[in-house]
Amino acid sequence: MKKVPLEIVIPIYNEGKNILKLFELFRTFIKTEFRILLCYDLGDDDIFSFKQEFEKFKFEIVFVKNPSTGPCAAIKEGLHFGNSECVIVYPADDFLNINIIDKMYFSFKENNDIVVASRFIKGGSMKGCPIVKSILVRLASSSLYALSSIPVRDASNGFRLFSRKLLNTVNIESKVGFAYSLELLSKCNRLKFGIHEIPAQWEERSEGSSRFKIIKWLPEYFRWYLYGLGTTWLKKSPEDVKKRI
């Protein structure tokens, strides 16, 4: 497989129409050379009904089978599948942030191992979010920013860039939801690797159903929230983050 500067991991579950629309926007707006990794659960996913239409796009599109089920396992498989310098995890239904993908890559080239697409800094937004989810997400992010050394105001967004260096340095232990994102952020901070955030937009999806299960996933998020605090308050060593060979 040819090495490219950037790979874009997209976890999918019957997102065929959204993906086709997304690819049209990618073709128009992204200037960085990239490869798409479509991470799917089942062989009967509707994405395969659109496979022939993907041939018109010049960028490479690879289908990556989830060895388990659910977004966390799918994303983890995608993160470690390729050979690029860095990887962006991108939502299949996000048509608002294609214009920041090149900016995220440029920020990575400035020695940042995580680039956060932030809803909670100037220029960012979060609209239409259910009230309970909104309160929990904002409270977790603002308190972690205030109480820890993690230098970003949006700790939980799953949409972000990760360097290959970071992915090759740590194990991803999370098993549910999008907790991997907070885990990698907390571990990156403990390693003292570069972290940067740029503004992004977020709107509750209007078509289909969200796979976000806040109550079920909350314990895993809380684990990595405490891990982030531990770096600051317990002076945990970077050595305990690195992969055990």
C-alpha positions in Angstrom: 0.0 0.0 0.0 1.4 3.4 -1.0 2.4 5.6 1.8 0.5 8.8 2.0 0.8 11.8 4.4 -2.7 11.5 5.8 -5.3 8.8 6.3 -8.9 9.5 7.2 -10.7 6.8 9.2 -14.5 6.9 8.9 -16.5 4.4 11.0 -19.7 3.5 9.2 -22.9 1.7 9.8 -25.2 2.0 6.8 -24.0 5.4 5.9 -23.8 4.9 2.1 -25.6 8.1 1.0 -23.8 10.2 3.5 -20.4 8.8 2.4 -21.1 9.6 -1.2 -21.9 13.2 -0.4 -18.9 13.4 1.9 -16.5 12.2 -0.8 -17.8 14.8 -3.2 -16.9 17.5 -0.6 -13.5 15.8 0.1 -12.7 15.9 -3.6 -13.5 19.6 -3.7 -11.9 20.9 -0.6 -9.0 18.7 0.6 -5.6 19.6 -0.8 -3.4 17.3 1.3 -2.8 13.9 -0.3 -4.9 11.3 1.6 -6.4 7.8 1.8 -9.8 6.9 3.1 -10.3 3.9 5.4 -13.9 3.0 5.7 -14.4 0.9 8.8 -17.5 -1.3 8.7 -19.1 -4.0 11.0 -21.0 -6.3 8.7 -20.8 -7.5 5.1 -24.3 -6.4 4.4 -23.7 -2.8 5.2 -25.4 -0.5 2.6 -22.0 1.0 1.8 -21.3 -1.8 -0.6 -24.3 -0.7 -2.7 -22.4 2.4 -3.6 -19.0 0.8 -4.2 -19.1 1.3 -8.0 -19.8 5.0 -7.6 -16.6 5.4 -5.6 -14.5 4.6 -8.7 -14.9 8.2 -9.9 -12.8 9.5 -7.0 -9.1 9.7 -7.5 -8.2 9.2 -3.9 -7.7 5.7 -2.6 -10.6 4.1 -0.7 -10.0 1.0 1.4 -12.6 -1.1 3.2 -11.5 -2.2 6.7 -13.5 -4.9 8.4 -14.2 -4.4 12.1 -13.0 -7.6 13.9 -15.7 -7.0 16.5 -18.7 -4.6 16.5 -19.3 -1.1 17.5 -17.5 2.2 16.8 -14.6 1.8 19.2 -13.3 -1.5 17.7 -13.9 -0.2 14.2 -11.9 3.0 14.8 -9.1 1.1 16.6 -8.7 -1.2 13.6 -8.6 1.8 11.3 -6.1 3.7 13.3 -3.6 0.8 13.2 -4.4 -0.3 9.6 -2.4 2.1 7.5 1.0 3.6 7.2 0.5 7.4 7.0 2.2 10.1 9.0 -1.0 10.8 10.8 -4.7 9.8 11.0 -7.9 11.8 11.3 -11.0 10.1 12.7 -13.9 11.7 10.8 -17.6 11.3 11.3 -19.6 10.0 8.3 -22.3 12.6 8.8 -20.1 15.7 9.2 -20.5 18.0 6.2 -19.4 21.1 8.1 -15.7 20.6 8.8 -14.1 19.5 5.6 -12.4 22.9 5.3 -10.4 22.3 8.5 -8.8 18.9 7.5 -5.9 20.6 5.7 -5.5 23.0 8.8 -5.4 20.0 11.1 -2.6 18.4 8.9 -0.6 21.7 8.9 -0.9 21.8 12.7 0.4 18.3 12.9 3.4 19.3 10.8 4.1 22.0 13.4 5.0 19.2 15.9 1.6 18.4 17.3 0.7 14.7 17.9 -2.9 15.4 18.6 -4.9 18.1 16.8 -8.4 18.5 18.5 -11.4 19.7 16.5 -12.8 21.9 19.2 -16.4 22.9 19.7 -15.7 25.1 22.7 -13.1 27.7 21.6 -13.7 30.9 19.7 -15.0 30.0 16.3 -16.3 26.6 17.3 -20.0 25.6 18.0 -22.2 22.8 19.2 -25.9 23.0 18.1 -28.9 20.9 18.6 -27.3 18.6 21.2 -29.7 16.9 23.6 -29.7 18.7 27.0 -28.3 15.9 29.1 -25.5 15.1 26.7 -24.7 18.8 26.3 -24.4 19.3 30.1 -22.2 16.3 30.6 -19.9 17.0 27.7 -19.4 20.7 28.5 -19.0 20.0 32.2 -16.4 17.2 31.6 -14.4 19.3 29.1 -14.4 22.5 31.1 -13.5 20.9 34.4 -10.7 18.8 32.9 -9.3 22.0 31.3 -9.5 23.8 34.6 -8.2 21.0 36.8 -5.6 19.3 34.7 -2.6 20.2 32.5 -4.5 19.0 29.3 -4.3 22.2 27.2 -7.6 21.9 25.3 -11.2 23.0 26.0 -12.9 20.1 24.2 -11.6 16.8 25.7 -14.3 14.4 24.4 -14.9 15.1 20.7 -14.0 11.9 18.7 -13.1 13.9 15.7 -9.4 14.6 15.8 -6.0 13.9 14.4 -3.5 11.5 15.9 0.2 11.2 14.8 1.6 7.8 13.9 4.3 8.4 16.5 1.6 8.5 19.2 -0.2 5.5 17.9 3.0 3.5 17.8 3.9 4.6 21.3 0.8 3.6 23.3 -1.8 0.9 23.5 -5.4 1.9 23.1 -7.2 0.2 26.0 -10.8 1.6 25.6 -13.4 -0.9 24.4 -16.6 1.2 24.1 -17.8 4.2 22.3 -15.5 7.1 21.5 -13.6 6.8 24.8 -10.4 6.1 22.8 -10.3 9.8 22.0 -10.1 11.0 25.6 -7.7 8.1 26.4 -5.3 9.1 23.7 -5.5 12.8 24.7 -4.8 12.0 28.3 -1.9 9.7 27.4 -0.5 12.2 24.9 -0.5 14.8 27.6 1.3 12.5 30.1 3.9 11.9 27.5 4.3 15.6 27.0 3.7 15.3 23.3 2.4 18.2 21.4 -1.4 19.0 21.5 -3.2 21.8 19.7 -6.9 22.6 19.1 -8.6 24.5 16.3 -12.3 25.5 16.1 -14.8 23.1 14.6 -18.6 23.0 14.2 -20.9 20.3 15.5 -24.7 19.8 14.9 -26.9 16.9 16.0 -27.5 14.7 13.0 -30.9 15.2 11.3 -31.0 11.9 9.4 -30.6 8.4 10.8 -29.9 7.7 14.5 -26.9 8.5 16.6 -24.9 5.6 18.0 -23.9 7.6 21.1 -24.9 5.7 24.2 -24.0 8.1 27.0 -25.0 6.1 30.1 -23.4 2.8 28.9 -20.1 4.5 28.0 -19.9 6.9 30.9 -17.7 4.7 33.2 -15.0 4.4 30.4 -15.0 8.1 29.9 -14.7 8.7 33.6 -11.7 6.3 33.8 -9.7 8.5 31.3 -11.0 11.7 32.9 -9.4 10.5 36.2 -6.3 9.5 34.3 -6.0 13.0 32.9 -6.2 14.4 36.4 -3.7 11.9 37.7 -1.0 13.3 35.4 -1.3 16.7 37.1 -2.1 15.9 40.7 -0.3 12.6 41.2 2.7 13.4 39.0 2.4 10.2 37.1 5.4 9.3 35.0 5.3 9.2 31.2 7.0 5.8 31.4 3.8 4.1 32.4 2.1 5.2 29.2 4.4 3.5 26.7 3.6 0.1 25.2 4.7 -2.9 27.1 6.6 -5.1 24.6 
